[in-house]
């Protein structure tokens, strides 16, 4: 996709491509990308992947706003979003601090066991996000830093990364697009569905019976049940939305940020100095964490270089016309799709000087918020943009930042010899993953 983008971007604003046998329109001009996400959102408020899902077969994700459109999307998003405010995130911040402290202790023991092989960045990231979300959202312990952990991450990976049946189905749809009109397969395996239903129902039961008010996401769900007449099935689906959206993507972002800091020791040193300068008794307050410019820039730059999604496909929900630089028009009808090449835009030297270089300073500007500038320009889409921006963006940013800060404060980060010392995407993954994985060596700063 990046090759196609680079070949045509200087002469065209869009180009027709095939997703296997299904025709798509790839947008090459950032202004058009911004129009799809923001200005003309009402014409493209449906995510392509949603057409592959049968909500009756997959009740656990039936209320996930990512899979909905129109009024249904608006209604479900408006129910969930009040549970993800900055105030609620601040309320559970002390829990995040406790989790990050336990995580670092776990890493200390693991480092001693794996001196030669290093630690798998994605694995340790998943352990953190699993424990953090279980504690902050479900109000339970996932035991992620012991050998008797609750297999939340394993079940997420079973359908998000290792779902061979759904991958095959996706390929079949690409070859025979009309098959979705007659058959949609189940996305979440029954084994995973049973596991998460039991886990979420047990967490709800514990919270309801305890009668404690913690002003967290679980409290918000319980209030929906009481005030909006939301049934248990819908509550379970809303909770599952958070587990799916918050576990894997944040773990990947943590892993990639560690990878890039390990490659760039000067940036790591600068980040360490910022963190220690603003810490009190080894801790960062919620306010300080969210006001550290270099930490914020490191996370944003990591997501720019290795965005969670390599591309986005939006389906047209109302007739629309694009006008290119040559004065030609292309008309889209209901059901037509456009591809936004996120990875290619993030790596275009026209918008990001030396795009493959890890340079957090590009997001630091005394005159204004560079992220807003890049997003308004249509070239930074790590969390999407417009009304359908990632619902959990604030929670994801906080948990990613506290994870990175806690590690950098206590350990020096180096790349293990098993890690490729350059950025190379895993060709087998639909998501942005470093080929061969991220393997990290940690050295205690106090030794």
C-alpha positions in Angstrom: 0.0 0.0 0.0 2.9 2.4 0.8 4.4 1.6 -2.6 1.2 2.5 -4.4 0.9 5.7 -2.3 4.4 6.8 -3.2 4.0 6.0 -6.8 0.9 8.2 -7.4 0.9 10.8 -4.6 2.7 13.5 -6.6 0.4 13.4 -9.6 -3.0 12.2 -8.2 -5.3 12.9 -5.3 -6.7 9.4 -5.4 -6.2 6.2 -7.2 -8.4 3.1 -7.7 -7.1 -0.1 -6.2 -8.3 -3.6 -5.5 -8.5 -5.2 -2.1 -8.1 -8.7 -3.6 -11.1 -8.5 -6.0 -13.0 -5.7 -4.3 -12.6 -2.2 -5.8 -11.6 0.6 -3.4 -10.6 4.3 -3.8 -7.3 5.1 -2.1 -7.0 8.7 -1.0 -3.6 10.3 -1.4 -4.4 13.9 -0.6 -4.5 14.7 3.2 -7.3 17.3 2.8 -9.5 14.5 1.4 -8.5 12.3 4.3 -9.5 15.1 6.7 -12.8 15.5 4.9 -13.6 11.8 5.3 -12.8 11.7 9.0 -14.1 15.2 10.0 -15.7 17.6 7.5 -17.8 15.1 5.6 -18.1 12.6 8.5 -21.8 12.0 7.9 -21.0 10.6 4.4 -18.4 8.1 5.8 -19.6 7.1 9.3 -19.3 3.3 8.7 -16.2 1.2 9.2 -15.7 -1.3 6.5 -14.9 -4.2 8.9 -18.3 -3.9 10.4 -19.9 -5.5 7.4 -18.1 -8.7 8.2 -19.7 -9.0 11.7 -23.0 -10.5 12.5 -24.1 -8.9 15.8 -26.5 -11.8 16.5 -23.7 -14.3 16.4 -21.4 -12.0 18.4 -23.4 -10.4 21.2 -20.3 -9.5 23.1 -19.3 -6.9 20.5 -22.8 -6.0 19.4 -22.6 -2.6 21.1 -19.1 -1.7 20.2 -19.3 1.8 18.6 -16.6 0.9 16.1 -19.0 -1.6 14.5 -22.0 0.7 14.5 -23.1 3.6 12.3 -25.8 6.3 12.2 -28.1 6.8 15.1 -27.2 3.5 16.6 -23.5 4.5 16.8 -24.4 7.9 18.3 -26.7 6.3 21.0 -24.2 3.7 22.1 -21.2 6.0 22.1 -23.2 8.6 24.2 -23.8 5.8 26.7 -20.2 4.8 27.1 -18.3 8.0 26.7 -19.3 9.5 30.1 -17.5 6.6 31.7 -14.2 7.5 30.1 -13.9 11.2 31.2 -10.6 12.6 32.5 -12.2 12.9 35.9 -12.9 9.2 36.1 -9.4 8.4 34.8 -8.0 10.6 37.5 -10.0 8.7 40.1 -8.3 5.4 39.2 -4.9 6.9 38.7 -3.7 5.7 42.2 -4.6 2.2 41.0 -2.5 2.7 37.9 0.4 3.7 40.1 0.1 0.6 42.2 -0.1 -1.6 39.1 3.0 0.0 37.5 4.9 -0.5 40.8 4.0 -4.2 40.9 4.9 -4.4 37.2 8.4 -3.1 37.7 8.9 -5.6 40.6 7.8 -8.3 38.2 10.2 -7.1 35.6 13.1 -7.1 38.1 12.6 -10.9 38.7 12.1 -11.6 35.0 15.3 -9.8 34.1 17.3 -12.1 36.3 15.8 -15.1 34.6 16.3 -13.9 31.0 19.7 -12.2 31.0 20.6 -13.6 27.6 17.3 -13.8 25.8 15.8 -10.5 26.9 12.1 -9.9 27.6 9.4 -9.8 24.9 8.2 -6.2 24.8 4.7 -7.1 23.6 4.3 -9.8 26.4 5.3 -7.5 29.2 3.1 -4.7 27.7 0.1 -7.0 27.7 0.8 -8.1 31.3 0.7 -4.4 32.3 -2.4 -3.4 30.3 -4.3 -6.6 31.4 -3.6 -6.0 35.1 -4.3 -2.2 34.7 -7.6 -2.6 32.9 -8.8 -5.5 35.1 -8.1 -3.3 38.2 -9.3 0.0 36.8 -12.3 -1.2 34.8 -13.4 -4.5 36.3 -12.3 -3.9 39.8 -10.6 -7.3 40.1 -7.0 -8.7 40.2 -5.9 -10.5 37.0 -2.7 -11.8 38.8 -0.8 -10.8 35.6 2.6 -10.7 37.5 2.3 -14.3 38.8 2.3 -17.7 37.2 -1.4 -18.1 38.2 -2.7 -15.2 36.1 -6.2 -15.0 34.7 -5.8 -15.6 31.0 -7.5 -12.4 29.8 -4.7 -11.4 27.4 -4.5 -14.9 26.0 -8.2 -14.9 25.2 -8.0 -11.4 23.6 -5.1 -12.7 21.4 -7.1 -15.8 20.5 -9.5 -13.7 18.4 -7.5 -10.6 17.7 -4.2 -12.1 16.5 -4.6 -15.8 16.3 -8.1 -16.0 14.8 -7.1 -18.1 11.7 -10.8 -18.9 10.8 -11.7 -15.2 10.6 -8.6 -14.4 8.7 -9.5 -17.0 6.1 -13.0 -15.7 6.0 -11.7 -12.1 5.4 -9.6 -13.4 2.5 -12.7 -15.2 1.0 -14.7 -12.0 1.3 -11.9 -10.2 -0.6 -12.2 -12.8 -3.4 -16.0 -13.1 -3.3 -17.3 -9.7 -1.9 -21.0 -10.7 -2.2 -20.6 -13.6 0.2 -21.3 -11.2 3.2 -24.8 -10.8 1.9 -25.6 -14.5 2.6 -23.1 -15.5 5.3 -21.1 -14.0 8.1 -19.1 -16.1 10.4 -18.7 -15.7 14.2 -15.8 -13.4 15.1 -15.3 -14.3 18.8 -14.7 -18.0 19.3 -17.3 -19.6 21.7 -14.5 -20.5 24.2 -13.5 -16.8 24.4 -17.1 -15.7 24.6 -17.8 -18.0 27.6 -14.7 -16.9 29.4 -15.4 -13.1 29.1 -19.1 -13.5 29.9 -18.2 -15.3 33.1 -15.5 -12.8 34.0 -17.5 -9.7 33.4 -20.6 -11.0 35.1 -18.5 -12.0 38.1 -17.0 -8.6 38.3 -20.4 -6.9 38.1 -21.7 -9.2 40.8 -18.8 -8.4 43.1 -19.3 -4.6 42.6 -23.0 -4.7 43.0 -22.8 -6.8 46.2 -20.1 -4.6 47.7 -22.3 -1.5 47.4 -19.1 0.6 47.2 -19.0 3.7 45.0 -15.6 4.2 43.3 -16.6 6.5 40.5 -14.9 4.4 37.9 -16.0 2.8 34.6 -17.7 -0.1 36.4 -19.8 2.3 38.5 -20.8 4.1 35.3 -22.0 0.8 33.8 -24.0 0.0 37.0 -25.6 3.5 36.8 -26.6 2.8 33.2 -28.3 -0.3 34.4 -30.2 1.6 37.0 -31.0 4.8 35.1 -31.2 3.7 31.5 -32.7 0.3 31.9 -29.7 -1.3 30.3 -29.7 -5.1 30.7 -26.9 -7.4 31.7 -26.3 -8.5 28.1 -25.8 -4.9 27.0 -23.6 -4.1 30.0 -21.4 -7.1 29.2 -21.0 -5.9 25.6 -20.1 -2.4 26.7 -17.4 -3.8 29.1 -16.1 -6.0 26.3 -15.7 -2.9 24.1 -13.2 -1.5 26.6 -11.3 -4.8 27.0 -10.9 -5.2 23.2 -10.0 -1.5 22.6 -7.7 -1.0 25.6 -5.6 -4.2 26.0 -3.8 -5.0 22.7 -3.3 -1.5 21.2 -1.8 0.1 24.3 0.4 -3.0 24.9 1.7 -2.6 21.3 2.2 1.1 21.8 4.2 0.5 25.0 6.3 -2.2 23.2 7.1 0.0 20.3 8.0 3.0 22.4 10.4 0.9 24.4 11.9 -0.4 21.1 12.5 3.2 19.8 13.9 4.4 23.2 16.2 1.4 23.2 17.4 2.4 19.7 17.9 6.0 20.6 19.8 6.3 23.9 20.0 10.1 23.8 16.2 10.4 23.6 15.9 7.9 26.5 18.4 10.0 28.6 16.4 13.2 27.9 13.2 11.4 28.9 14.7 10.0 32.1 15.9 13.5 33.1 12.4 14.9 32.5 10.7 12.2 34.5 13.1 12.4 37.5 13.0 16.2 37.5 9.2 16.1 37.9 8.9 13.1 40.3 8.2 13.4 44.0 9.5 10.5 46.1 9.7 8.5 42.8 6.1 9.1 41.7 4.5 11.4 39.1 1.2 13.0 40.0 -1.6 12.7 37.5 -1.2 16.4 36.7 2.5 16.1 36.1 2.2 13.0 34.0 -0.1 14.8 31.6 2.1 17.8 31.4 5.5 16.3 30.5 6.1 17.5 27.0 8.9 15.1 26.1 7.1 12.0 27.4 4.0 13.1 25.5 6.1 13.6 22.4 7.8 10.2 22.7 4.5 8.4 22.8 3.1 10.4 19.9 6.2 9.8 17.8 6.1 6.1 18.5 2.5 5.9 17.3 3.4 7.9 14.2 6.2 5.6 13.3 4.3 2.4 14.1 0.6 3.3 14.2 -1.8 0.6 15.6 -3.6 0.4 12.2 -1.7 0.5 9.0 -4.7 1.7 7.1 -8.4 2.5 7.6 -11.3 1.7 5.3 -14.4 3.8 5.5 -17.7 2.9 3.8 -19.8 5.6 2.1 -23.1 6.1 3.8 -24.4 8.9 1.6 -23.5 9.9 -2.0 -20.4 11.9 -2.2 -18.0 13.4 -4.8 -14.3 14.0 -4.7 -12.8 16.7 -6.9 -9.1 16.1 -7.7 -6.3 18.6 -8.7 -7.0 18.0 -12.4 -10.6 19.1 -12.0 -12.0 15.7 -12.4 -14.8 14.3 -10.3 -15.3 10.8 -8.9 -18.7 9.9 -7.5 -19.2 7.4 -4.6 -22.5 5.7 -3.9 -23.8 4.1 -0.8 -21.6 1.1 0.0 -18.5 2.2 -1.8 -15.3 2.3 0.2 -12.3 4.5 0.6 -8.9 3.4 1.9 -6.8 5.8 4.0 -3.2 4.7 3.9 -2.3 5.7 7.5 1.2 4.2 7.6 2.1 5.8 4.3 0.9 9.2 5.4 2.8 8.9 8.6 6.0 8.2 6.7 5.8 10.8 4.0 8.8 13.1 4.0 6.6 15.9 2.6 4.9 16.1 6.0 7.5 14.6 8.4 11.2 15.4 7.8 13.2 12.2 7.9 10.0 10.2 8.6 11.8 6.9 9.6 13.8 8.8 12.2 12.6 8.7 15.8 12.4 12.5 16.6 10.0 13.4 19.4 11.0 17.0 19.1 8.8 17.2 16.0 5.8 17.2 18.3 7.2 19.9 20.6 6.4 23.5 19.5 6.3 26.5 21.7 3.8 28.2 19.3 1.1 25.6 19.6 0.0 22.0 19.6 1.8 20.3 16.7 -0.5 17.2 17.1 -3.5 19.4 16.3 -1.7 20.8 13.3 -0.8 17.4 11.9 -4.3 16.1 12.6 -6.0 19.1 11.0 -3.8 18.6 8.0 -4.9 15.0 7.8 -1.5 13.3 8.2 -1.6 12.0 11.8 -4.2 9.3 12.4 -2.8 7.2 15.2 -6.2 7.3 17.0 -8.3 8.2 14.0 -9.9 11.7 13.8 -13.2 13.5 14.0 -16.3 12.2 15.7 -15.1 8.6 15.5 -11.8 9.3 17.2 -10.9 6.3 19.5 -13.3 6.4 22.4 -10.7 5.4 25.0 -7.9 7.8 23.8 -7.5 9.5 27.2 -7.3 6.3 29.1 -4.9 4.8 26.5 -2.6 7.8 26.7 -2.5 7.8 30.5 -1.8 4.0 30.8 0.8 4.1 28.1 2.6 7.1 29.7 2.6 5.7 33.2 4.0 2.4 31.9 6.8 4.1 30.0 7.6 6.5 32.8 7.8 3.8 35.4 10.1 1.7 33.4 12.4 4.5 32.2 12.7 5.8 35.8 14.0 2.4 37.1 15.7 0.8 34.1 18.0 1.6 31.2 16.5 0.1 28.1 18.6 -1.7 25.4 17.7 -3.8 22.4 18.4 -7.5 22.8 20.4 -9.0 19.9 17.3 -10.8 18.8 15.6 -7.5 17.9 16.1 -6.1 14.4 17.9 -2.8 14.9 15.8 -1.1 12.2 12.1 -0.7 11.6 10.6 -3.5 9.6 6.9 -4.4 9.6 5.9 -8.0 10.1 4.4 -9.0 6.7 2.2 -11.6 8.4 0.4 -9.1 10.6 -2.6 -6.9 9.7 -1.5 -4.5 12.4 1.8 -2.7 12.7 4.2 -5.1 14.4 7.9 -5.0 14.4 9.1 -8.0 12.4 10.6 -10.6 14.7 9.2 -9.0 17.7 10.6 -6.5 20.2 13.1 -8.1 22.7 14.4 -5.8 25.4 17.3 -5.9 27.8 16.7 -4.0 31.1 19.5 -2.7 33.4 18.6 -1.5 36.8 19.6 2.2 37.1 20.6 1.7 40.8 23.2 -1.0 40.0 
